Amino acid sequence: MDLIEIKINALGSEGQGIGTLPSGKTCFAAGVFPGERCLCEISSETSKYALCDVREVLEESPDRTAPFKPAETVSGGLPFAALSYEAQLRFKQTRVRDCLARIGGFSPNLLDEVMKPILSADNPFRYRNHMQYAIKDGRIGLLCAKSDELGEYDGELIEYEIFGNIKAVVEDIFERAPTRLFDGLVLRGSVRTKEVLAEFVSSSDAPHEVVLRDAKNFFASTGLCDVVKNVCEKDGYVLKGFLFRISSSKASKRTRSGIRAAIEGVDYYDESFAGRTFRIKAGSFFQVNTEQAEKLANKASEACSGADVIYDLYCGCGTLGLAVKQKGQKLLGIEVVPEAIQSAKINRSLSLDESEASECEFICKDVLKTDFASLIKNGKIARPDCIIVDPPRKGLDIGVVKKVMELDAPKICYISCDPATLARDLKMFAREYKIVEVTPADLFPNSSHVETVCLMTR
């Protein structure tokens, strides 16, 4: 196929380069940045756009920090691995603003007033407290974007050093004792408390008792648990739990659920966050960048300042609500996942004294199906002064937006992991609320993802 020369003039939402074909059609090419000229091959095409594979970069951007590598050989979801950190921050700041303007319809004058500089990472490397690796033929790593094969990635860009060390010794074991029992390894931990969880994953659809028996036999015969424990101790860590999980369906693998067994130790580790202690259970959600998440929590606490009653919707294991709550403030957390609510109640006990813990209530309910009016009327809960919403990537259901506005809280703090759905939802909130401040936050350096904290007043 013929190679086509294009110039990249922008970046797409997933970090891919955007250029124009000689025909005038827009094209997308991964691994290249604005200002670069490259030779591309069209891999697929529609009537509106084309996808291209870059074969050679003819002219490099001054923001490039490493040589070009074909996207199909690179793994880890790190499209900005070769882009300077300053350029990454510019892209993320611009992306949030562009979404608010294009999707939300907010005016340039308003955005000039409310947009704050992005909260950058003090150290954009080795920031992830949670890594989900794939295991292929005894190798452990991250999958390529375009295949189920392991690709290249620089561990220093994302993973804690202890995770890389564990990965190396496990690969040594697999080299001496090859096995197809496992197809995943999940490592979680804290550089503050020096605790680590290691969880091996199997997607086998054989009877669970057979899979568990074979895994235990492998662990025992190879001494794998002791090997991982020793490397942790050598680096000053404690192996809090050595776990095995069977996730035989795509859904259970995606949600980190299934049948989980603690081979040794417990199924949680403790984290120090915002001056408080939180228990993070295997499979539960916790922000992967502890330091940056604290900056995000500090922004949320500004919205909650002076509030007597705080609602934390989509509260998960209670991390954000408990981090921002001050003594004397009442906190109501709502979450649909029962295990998360159980963790939230444990975290309430760990992070607060008895009198302050009594000011917090966690309820297992679907926010959309919660009848707040009845709960308030019957004295079950008080009307909120501030509402925190931290929804998944899809944003808020339109019914939830209506429910939140009906609660008539003086202040709302919306924390978003997708600027597009944030802009869509803010357009609805803007009918009754004034946007006071929008602050992007870089929780995922070297990736295209950006979090945003938006403060609103009635």
PyMOL commands that set and color helices and strands:
alter all, ss='L'
color gray80, all
select helices_A, chain A and resi 71-73+85-102+108-114+155-157+161-176+208-222+224-234+250-254+290-304+319-324+338-351+354-357+367-369+372-377+398-406+419-429
alter helices_A, ss='H'
color red, helices_A
select strands_A, chain A and resi 4-11+17-20+26-29+37-45+49-59+130-136+139-141+184-190+195-202+238-246+259-265+268-273+276-281+309-313+330-335+360-364+386-389+411-416+434-441+451-457
alter strands_A, ss='S'
color yellow, strands_A
deselect
rebuild
show_as cartoon
